[in-house]
Amino acid sequence: MTSRNDSLGHEAFVFFIGLVLGALAGLAFGLLIAPHSGSVTRRKIIRSAGEAKDQVTEVIDDLEESGRGILNDVKKTVK
């Protein structure tokens, strides 16, 4: 049986993953239809990939922190 906190944590995780994937898909689509030469587009993709990596890392860190908070709440509830 899962608690309400576990369910909310999972829903938040799924939401953030969807948000990140949607942002990456939009970014890729925008770069592919951009009216630039191949070398300019490649540089933009590399730069954007680095930025996306930073954003994903930040989201993962936030999720990890939220998960720890939920785990602590569950531990307090069990005690």
C-alpha positions, 0 to 999 in steps of 0.5 A: 500500500502506497501513501499519499506522499509517495504518490505525490512524489512519483507524480512530481517526478513524472511531471518534471521528466515530461517537462524536461523531455518536452523542452528538449524536443522543442529545442531540437525541433527549433534548431533543426528548422533554423535558417543557419548553416550546418556549422552554426547549427552544430555549434548551437546544438552543442551549446544547447546540449550543454545547457540542457545537461545543466538543466537536467542535472538541476531537476535531478538534484531538486527531485533528489532533495524532494525525495529525501524530504518525502522519505523523512516525512514517511519515516516520521509518520512511521515512528 
